[in-house]
């Protein structure tokens, strides 16, 4: 197995998978400006990939060679679909496969996937085994939470460790807590202790918006790496620890819009880029008025025109 995980620097910093955020356009902009040590795709339904809707979903698996190592994230409650979709990810050339066991969305949970797997440890282990069976040459990792209704870090992470994934990313909140409370990084410390005598890497996730904050969390917990999510939205400079000037910010905004049009324009509603645009202009002079203009734009052409006038 070509396990890129062991070759990563320590600590390493990763881009979190975020639905309708970390698409191919965003990742390409970010990779050019401040490449993370490892990136994830948005999560994709392993069930959907084994249905007639496969082609529509494959747009979420677009990636460039510059993004490597790049991990395909899957969700499912059906081991047979996980196995087949893991094999597909291997065919597509991904460097690793990650299984989402933390998403709190009710529609995902109703499929016995996402955070619902915290309450179904037998199925969780079956899904890891299925992914390994489908893609034996790729490292399989898991992204999860510290528990469902309460923190059950010791029991839950110990169970996942028994399956020997390459890495476990732990969002330091329960499913019940969503993102309504501060991340409980003391739970990451517990997970690190559990994994001490294994080769499984522990990645901490939750409320880290800068590399400096990430380094502090590594020092505090001993985790191998840290994942940055919301801190990267509107801030593709985050992994380079660079503060752009206004001109640079608008130039990159326009590049992002152009890449969205080129890569995803035929497949996704242009409204999906609005959350990025709103984040880019946050804190700029006249931000409220500019945001209102951009949010009311009716097309990518109109958004690009407004940005060009600001340059």
Secondary structure, DSSP 8 states (H G I E B T S, - for coil): ---GGGGS-SSEEEE---TTTS-HHHHHHHHHHH--SEEEEEEEEHHHHTSTTHHHHGGGG---GGG-SEEEEEE-S-HHHHHHHHHHHHHTT-SEEEEEE----HHHHTTT-GGGGGG-HHHHHHHHHHHHHHTTTSEEEEEEES-SSS--HHHHHHHHHHTT-SEEEEESS-TTTTTSS---HHHHHHHHHHTTTSS-EEEEESS--SHHHHHHHHHHH--SEEEE-GGGTT-TTGGGT----HHHHHHHHHHHHHHHHHHHTTTS-GGGGHHHHHHHHTTSTTHHHHHHHHHH--SHHHHHHHHHHH-
